[in-house]
Amino acid sequence: MRTPLGVGIIGGGFIGGVHARAARLTGSRLVGIADALGSRAVALAEQLGFEKVFEQAHDLIIYLVM
């Protein structure tokens, strides 16, 4: 069995939500989201089931590559 692809989204605006839903439809894991507005990232994470919320895009990228 294959491990699902882990996806990180930078930006929790409209298109970030669209991309997250598309990733979910492909069976990907929503690993993390980062947004300049922390409250928007938290709301989208709760709504779509992201595993982690990051305040900085840099932190999300480092997390994904480690």
Backbone as XML, in Angstrom:
<?xml version="1.0"?>
<chain id="A" units="angstrom">
  <residue number="1" name="MET">
    <atom name="N" x="0.844" y="-1.182" z="0.000"/>
    <atom name="CA" x="0.000" y="0.000" z="0.000"/>
    <atom name="C" x="0.885" y="1.241" z="0.000"/>
  </residue>
  <residue number="2" name="ARG">
    <atom name="N" x="0.546" y="2.206" z="-0.812"/>
    <atom name="CA" x="1.327" y="3.439" z="-0.914"/>
    <atom name="C" x="0.985" y="4.401" z="0.214"/>
  </residue>
  <residue number="3" name="THR">
    <atom name="N" x="2.013" y="5.138" z="0.628"/>
    <atom name="CA" x="1.812" y="6.199" z="1.603"/>
    <atom name="C" x="1.249" y="7.414" z="0.872"/>
  </residue>
  <residue number="4" name="PRO">
    <atom name="N" x="0.187" y="8.034" z="1.405"/>
    <atom name="CA" x="-0.384" y="9.210" z="0.730"/>
    <atom name="C" x="0.632" y="10.356" z="0.657"/>
  </residue>
  <residue number="5" name="LEU">
    <atom name="N" x="0.565" y="11.114" z="-0.410"/>
    <atom name="CA" x="1.409" y="12.288" z="-0.575"/>
    <atom name="C" x="1.038" y="13.329" z="0.468"/>
  </residue>
  <residue number="6" name="GLY">
    <atom name="N" x="2.032" y="13.907" z="1.125"/>
    <atom name="CA" x="1.801" y="14.973" z="2.093"/>
    <atom name="C" x="1.823" y="16.324" z="1.395"/>
  </residue>
  <residue number="7" name="VAL">
    <atom name="N" x="0.814" y="17.135" z="1.639"/>
    <atom name="CA" x="0.667" y="18.422" z="0.967"/>
    <atom name="C" x="0.689" y="19.553" z="1.985"/>
  </residue>
  <residue number="8" name="GLY">
    <atom name="N" x="1.398" y="20.613" z="1.647"/>
    <atom name="CA" x="1.381" y="21.843" z="2.427"/>
    <atom name="C" x="0.848" y="22.968" z="1.554"/>
  </residue>
  <residue number="9" name="ILE">
    <atom name="N" x="0.037" y="23.823" z="2.125"/>
    <atom name="CA" x="-0.554" y="24.950" z="1.402"/>
    <atom name="C" x="-0.059" y="26.244" z="2.034"/>
  </residue>
  <residue number="10" name="ILE">
    <atom name="N" x="0.426" y="27.142" z="1.200"/>
    <atom name="CA" x="0.819" y="28.474" z="1.663"/>
    <atom name="C" x="-0.254" y="29.434" z="1.176"/>
  </residue>
  <residue number="11" name="GLY">
    <atom name="N" x="-0.952" y="30.027" z="2.107"/>
    <atom name="CA" x="-2.043" y="30.953" z="1.797"/>
    <atom name="C" x="-3.388" y="30.296" z="2.030"/>
  </residue>
  <residue number="12" name="GLY">
    <atom name="N" x="-4.146" y="30.868" z="2.932"/>
    <atom name="CA" x="-5.442" y="30.296" z="3.285"/>
    <atom name="C" x="-6.615" y="31.008" z="2.655"/>
  </residue>
  <residue number="13" name="GLY">
    <atom name="N" x="-6.354" y="31.800" z="1.636"/>
    <atom name="CA" x="-7.444" y="32.492" z="0.948"/>
    <atom name="C" x="-8.240" y="31.536" z="0.074"/>
  </residue>
  <residue number="14" name="PHE">
    <atom name="N" x="-9.016" y="32.101" z="-0.821"/>
    <atom name="CA" x="-9.903" y="31.304" z="-1.660"/>
    <atom name="C" x="-9.160" y="30.196" z="-2.398"/>
  </residue>
  <residue number="15" name="ILE">
    <atom name="N" x="-8.083" y="30.537" z="-3.104"/>
    <atom name="CA" x="-7.401" y="29.535" z="-3.917"/>
    <atom name="C" x="-6.688" y="28.502" z="-3.056"/>
  </residue>
  <residue number="16" name="GLY">
    <atom name="N" x="-6.253" y="28.892" z="-1.868"/>
    <atom name="CA" x="-5.659" y="27.916" z="-0.945"/>
    <atom name="C" x="-6.665" y="26.845" z="-0.567"/>
  </residue>
  <residue number="17" name="GLY">
    <atom name="N" x="-7.897" y="27.257" z="-0.324"/>
    <atom name="CA" x="-8.954" y="26.300" z="-0.020"/>
    <atom name="C" x="-9.271" y="25.392" z="-1.196"/>
  </residue>
  <residue number="18" name="VAL">
    <atom name="N" x="-9.266" y="25.967" z="-2.394"/>
    <atom name="CA" x="-9.517" y="25.184" z="-3.610"/>
    <atom name="C" x="-8.426" y="24.124" z="-3.779"/>
  </residue>
  <residue number="19" name="HIS">
    <atom name="N" x="-7.179" y="24.529" z="-3.603"/>
    <atom name="CA" x="-6.067" y="23.592" z="-3.761"/>
    <atom name="C" x="-6.113" y="22.508" z="-2.694"/>
  </residue>
  <residue number="20" name="ALA">
    <atom name="N" x="-6.468" y="22.882" z="-1.479"/>
    <atom name="CA" x="-6.559" y="21.895" z="-0.403"/>
    <atom name="C" x="-7.645" y="20.861" z="-0.695"/>
  </residue>
  <residue number="21" name="ARG">
    <atom name="N" x="-8.780" y="21.316" z="-1.173"/>
    <atom name="CA" x="-9.864" y="20.382" z="-1.507"/>
    <atom name="C" x="-9.459" y="19.461" z="-2.657"/>
  </residue>
  <residue number="22" name="ALA">
    <atom name="N" x="-8.766" y="20.007" z="-3.638"/>
    <atom name="CA" x="-8.297" y="19.198" z="-4.769"/>
    <atom name="C" x="-7.292" y="18.148" z="-4.298"/>
  </residue>
  <residue number="23" name="ALA">
    <atom name="N" x="-6.381" y="18.542" z="-3.418"/>
    <atom name="CA" x="-5.405" y="17.599" z="-2.881"/>
    <atom name="C" x="-6.106" y="16.486" z="-2.113"/>
  </residue>
  <residue number="24" name="ARG">
    <atom name="N" x="-7.087" y="16.855" z="-1.333"/>
    <atom name="CA" x="-7.848" y="15.863" z="-0.551"/>
    <atom name="C" x="-8.541" y="14.867" z="-1.487"/>
  </residue>
  <residue number="25" name="LEU">
    <atom name="N" x="-9.101" y="15.350" z="-2.575"/>
    <atom name="CA" x="-9.800" y="14.484" z="-3.534"/>
    <atom name="C" x="-8.872" y="13.459" z="-4.183"/>
  </residue>
  <residue number="26" name="THR">
    <atom name="N" x="-7.583" y="13.772" z="-4.265"/>
    <atom name="CA" x="-6.622" y="12.834" z="-4.853"/>
    <atom name="C" x="-6.118" y="11.826" z="-3.833"/>
  </residue>
  <residue number="27" name="GLY">
    <atom name="N" x="-6.561" y="11.956" z="-2.584"/>
    <atom name="CA" x="-6.120" y="11.046" z="-1.537"/>
    <atom name="C" x="-4.893" y="11.523" z="-0.788"/>
  </residue>
  <residue number="28" name="SER">
    <atom name="N" x="-4.477" y="12.757" z="-1.036"/>
    <atom name="CA" x="-3.310" y="13.302" z="-0.347"/>
    <atom name="C" x="-3.636" y="13.649" z="1.099"/>
  </residue>
  <residue number="29" name="ARG">
    <atom name="N" x="-2.589" y="13.682" z="1.907"/>
    <atom name="CA" x="-2.684" y="14.076" z="3.313"/>
    <atom name="C" x="-2.450" y="15.574" z="3.413"/>
  </residue>
  <residue number="30" name="LEU">
    <atom name="N" x="-3.318" y="16.293" z="4.087"/>
    <atom name="CA" x="-3.139" y="17.730" z="4.289"/>
    <atom name="C" x="-2.265" y="17.925" z="5.523"/>
  </residue>
  <residue number="31" name="VAL">
    <atom name="N" x="-0.968" y="18.059" z="5.282"/>
    <atom name="CA" x="0.014" y="18.095" z="6.360"/>
    <atom name="C" x="0.018" y="19.430" z="7.090"/>
  </residue>
  <residue number="32" name="GLY">
    <atom name="N" x="0.055" y="20.533" z="6.348"/>
    <atom name="CA" x="0.145" y="21.826" z="7.016"/>
    <atom name="C" x="-0.295" y="22.975" z="6.141"/>
  </residue>
  <residue number="33" name="ILE">
    <atom name="N" x="-0.635" y="24.053" z="6.815"/>
    <atom name="CA" x="-1.032" y="25.285" z="6.142"/>
    <atom name="C" x="-0.346" y="26.454" z="6.825"/>
  </residue>
  <residue number="34" name="ALA">
    <atom name="N" x="0.053" y="27.425" z="6.028"/>
    <atom name="CA" x="0.653" y="28.653" z="6.552"/>
    <atom name="C" x="-0.044" y="29.844" z="5.909"/>
  </residue>
  <residue number="35" name="ASP">
    <atom name="N" x="-0.280" y="30.874" z="6.699"/>
    <atom name="CA" x="-0.909" y="32.085" z="6.198"/>
    <atom name="C" x="-0.459" y="33.251" z="7.058"/>
  </residue>
  <residue number="36" name="ALA">
    <atom name="N" x="-0.329" y="34.413" z="6.442"/>
    <atom name="CA" x="0.076" y="35.613" z="7.185"/>
    <atom name="C" x="-0.950" y="35.956" z="8.262"/>
  </residue>
  <residue number="37" name="LEU">
    <atom name="N" x="-2.200" y="35.633" z="8.010"/>
    <atom name="CA" x="-3.246" y="35.801" z="9.017"/>
    <atom name="C" x="-3.446" y="34.474" z="9.723"/>
  </residue>
  <residue number="38" name="GLY">
    <atom name="N" x="-2.857" y="34.335" z="10.885"/>
    <atom name="CA" x="-2.916" y="33.073" z="11.621"/>
    <atom name="C" x="-4.323" y="32.566" z="11.843"/>
  </residue>
  <residue number="39" name="SER">
    <atom name="N" x="-5.258" y="33.484" z="12.091"/>
    <atom name="CA" x="-6.637" y="33.060" z="12.348"/>
    <atom name="C" x="-7.253" y="32.416" z="11.107"/>
  </residue>
  <residue number="40" name="ARG">
    <atom name="N" x="-6.889" y="32.894" z="9.929"/>
    <atom name="CA" x="-7.415" y="32.312" z="8.694"/>
    <atom name="C" x="-6.846" y="30.907" z="8.497"/>
  </residue>
  <residue number="41" name="ALA">
    <atom name="N" x="-5.574" y="30.722" z="8.807"/>
    <atom name="CA" x="-4.956" y="29.402" z="8.702"/>
    <atom name="C" x="-5.602" y="28.429" z="9.669"/>
  </residue>
  <residue number="42" name="VAL">
    <atom name="N" x="-5.849" y="28.882" z="10.887"/>
    <atom name="CA" x="-6.481" y="28.016" z="11.892"/>
    <atom name="C" x="-7.881" y="27.615" z="11.437"/>
  </residue>
  <residue number="43" name="ALA">
    <atom name="N" x="-8.639" y="28.568" z="10.928"/>
    <atom name="CA" x="-10.009" y="28.277" z="10.479"/>
    <atom name="C" x="-10.009" y="27.263" z="9.344"/>
  </residue>
  <residue number="44" name="LEU">
    <atom name="N" x="-9.126" y="27.439" z="8.368"/>
    <atom name="CA" x="-9.078" y="26.502" z="7.245"/>
    <atom name="C" x="-8.576" y="25.136" z="7.697"/>
  </residue>
  <residue number="45" name="ALA">
    <atom name="N" x="-7.629" y="25.120" z="8.613"/>
    <atom name="CA" x="-7.120" y="23.855" z="9.137"/>
    <atom name="C" x="-8.235" y="23.069" z="9.806"/>
  </residue>
  <residue number="46" name="GLU">
    <atom name="N" x="-9.040" y="23.742" z="10.594"/>
    <atom name="CA" x="-10.155" y="23.077" z="11.261"/>
    <atom name="C" x="-11.214" y="22.627" z="10.255"/>
  </residue>
  <residue number="47" name="GLN">
    <atom name="N" x="-11.489" y="23.453" z="9.278"/>
    <atom name="CA" x="-12.519" y="23.168" z="8.285"/>
    <atom name="C" x="-12.152" y="21.983" z="7.392"/>
  </residue>
  <residue number="48" name="LEU">
    <atom name="N" x="-10.883" y="21.920" z="6.969"/>
    <atom name="CA" x="-10.484" y="20.917" z="5.990"/>
    <atom name="C" x="-9.656" y="19.770" z="6.558"/>
  </residue>
  <residue number="49" name="GLY">
    <atom name="N" x="-9.237" y="19.875" z="7.800"/>
    <atom name="CA" x="-8.519" y="18.775" z="8.422"/>
    <atom name="C" x="-7.016" y="18.768" z="8.244"/>
  </residue>
  <residue number="50" name="PHE">
    <atom name="N" x="-6.408" y="19.953" z="8.172"/>
    <atom name="CA" x="-4.952" y="20.011" z="8.139"/>
    <atom name="C" x="-4.401" y="19.522" z="9.470"/>
  </residue>
  <residue number="51" name="GLU">
    <atom name="N" x="-3.253" y="18.877" z="9.423"/>
    <atom name="CA" x="-2.640" y="18.348" z="10.637"/>
    <atom name="C" x="-1.976" y="19.430" z="11.486"/>
  </residue>
  <residue number="52" name="LYS">
    <atom name="N" x="-1.361" y="20.431" z="10.839"/>
    <atom name="CA" x="-0.628" y="21.476" z="11.568"/>
    <atom name="C" x="-0.862" y="22.839" z="10.931"/>
  </residue>
  <residue number="53" name="VAL">
    <atom name="N" x="-0.722" y="23.866" z="11.760"/>
    <atom name="CA" x="-0.814" y="25.254" z="11.304"/>
    <atom name="C" x="0.533" y="25.923" z="11.571"/>
  </residue>
  <residue number="54" name="PHE">
    <atom name="N" x="1.009" y="26.678" z="10.586"/>
    <atom name="CA" x="2.285" y="27.377" z="10.702"/>
    <atom name="C" x="2.064" y="28.867" z="10.502"/>
  </residue>
  <residue number="55" name="GLU">
    <atom name="N" x="2.775" y="29.670" z="11.287"/>
    <atom name="CA" x="2.658" y="31.122" z="11.143"/>
    <atom name="C" x="3.503" y="31.638" z="9.986"/>
  </residue>
  <residue number="56" name="GLN">
    <atom name="N" x="4.562" y="30.919" z="9.651"/>
    <atom name="CA" x="5.476" y="31.341" z="8.597"/>
    <atom name="C" x="5.562" y="30.264" z="7.523"/>
  </residue>
  <residue number="57" name="ALA">
    <atom name="N" x="5.540" y="30.680" z="6.263"/>
    <atom name="CA" x="5.673" y="29.741" z="5.155"/>
    <atom name="C" x="6.998" y="28.977" z="5.255"/>
  </residue>
  <residue number="58" name="HIS">
    <atom name="N" x="8.032" y="29.673" z="5.675"/>
    <atom name="CA" x="9.343" y="29.056" z="5.828"/>
    <atom name="C" x="9.284" y="27.847" z="6.758"/>
  </residue>
  <residue number="59" name="ASP">
    <atom name="N" x="8.584" y="27.983" z="7.861"/>
    <atom name="CA" x="8.480" y="26.879" z="8.825"/>
    <atom name="C" x="7.754" y="25.676" z="8.216"/>
  </residue>
  <residue number="60" name="LEU">
    <atom name="N" x="6.714" y="25.936" z="7.442"/>
    <atom name="CA" x="5.996" y="24.852" z="6.763"/>
    <atom name="C" x="6.913" y="24.133" z="5.773"/>
  </residue>
  <residue number="61" name="ILE">
    <atom name="N" x="7.666" y="24.889" z="4.998"/>
    <atom name="CA" x="8.559" y="24.293" z="4.002"/>
    <atom name="C" x="9.622" y="23.425" z="4.682"/>
  </residue>
  <residue number="62" name="ILE">
    <atom name="N" x="10.225" y="23.934" z="5.725"/>
    <atom name="CA" x="11.247" y="23.167" z="6.471"/>
    <atom name="C" x="10.617" y="21.894" z="7.025"/>
  </residue>
  <residue number="63" name="TYR">
    <atom name="N" x="9.436" y="21.989" z="7.585"/>
    <atom name="CA" x="8.751" y="20.824" z="8.128"/>
    <atom name="C" x="8.511" y="19.764" z="7.053"/>
  </residue>
  <residue number="64" name="LEU">
    <atom name="N" x="8.102" y="20.195" z="5.859"/>
    <atom name="CA" x="7.792" y="19.259" z="4.785"/>
    <atom name="C" x="9.030" y="18.542" z="4.248"/>
  </residue>
  <residue number="65" name="VAL">
    <atom name="N" x="10.156" y="19.211" z="4.247"/>
    <atom name="CA" x="11.355" y="18.593" z="3.673"/>
    <atom name="C" x="12.173" y="17.810" z="4.678"/>
  </residue>
  <residue number="66" name="MET">
    <atom name="N" x="11.868" y="17.909" z="5.926"/>
    <atom name="CA" x="12.628" y="17.175" z="6.959"/>
    <atom name="C" x="12.120" y="15.763" z="7.096"/>
  </residue>
</chain>
